[in-house]
Amino acid sequence: MIEINQLQKNFGEKKAVDIEKYSIYQGDMLGLVGNNGAGKTTLFRLILDLLQADLGNVTINDIDVSKNEDWKQFTGAFIDDGFLIDYLTPEEYFYFIGKMYGLKKEEVDERLLPFERFMSNEVLRNFSAGNKQKIGIISAMLHHPQLLILDEPFNFLDPSSQSIIKHLLKKYNEDHHATVIISSHNLNHTVDVCPRIALMENGVIIRDIQNENNSAEKELEDYFNVRVEEEIEEEKMEMTAQETAIQEVPVQETPVQETIVQPEEKEEQA
């Protein structure tokens, strides 16, 4: 399905993505996890040809995404609310997406039946962040893509909505044998949903974890706990170094100049 080869993307001196080779297969449900700045969103933007790679390439079903757009017909994605058209209502937006993929109005209506509660005469700019997130996820799935990419799909959602989205993604993966890739800071949701997990650090996929019956949970928790401990230790060392440097700075005494005050001359009495 997806082949990543010698892929690199730099922002100045920072290497945002550096992946030598990585394969994602048809029907995979993959969770991409890592701390802020690990390169998750940048990798998604490279896969979707929203960023130009400095080196290497991404192919989807043997199609180089930077040279041919045929892959877009079977791909759905939602990265952020920049994907939405904020002056449209949800219904208008869904019809627009459907038209892009050659769906008739009746087909769109049928696919939206489970989501009627999201229909409103309000334009999207007036929706809450959570409802925008739901609209974006539904629109990405509307044309039943064989590849679905969602960046932080659980953000801004209340617990009930998070549970619904988890169930929706698992069912979509099973019913359509689609490849589903999500990124998330929430380890519990990722472990619940994804049988395969890629752990990113500094732009590199450092672990490819098979997650059977939530078996990856402890490995991920141990990794992130160690990272927190390392960061705390680094901060302590920096503070100690700063304190030592302050103590070693010699204090220069400023000479005090003595000021002699001359007594005022008394006026001569007449």
Salt bridges, closest charged atoms under 4 A:
GLU3 OE1 - LYS21 NZ 3.61
ASP28 OD2 - ARG196 NH1 2.70
ASP54 OD1 - LYS9 NZ 3.82
GLU69 OE2 - LYS72 NZ 3.43
ASP80 OD2 - ARG45 NH2 2.88
ASP86 OD1 - ARG125 NH2 3.90
ASP109 OD2 - LYS105 NZ 3.24
GLU152 OE2 - HIS185 ND1 2.71
ASP175 OD2 - LYS171 NZ 2.60
ASP192 OD2 - LYS166 NZ 2.98
ASP208 OD2 - ARG196 NH2 2.75
GLU219 OE2 - ARG207 NH1 3.27
ASP222 OD2 - LYS218 NZ 2.79
GLU230 OE1 - ARG227 NH1 2.99
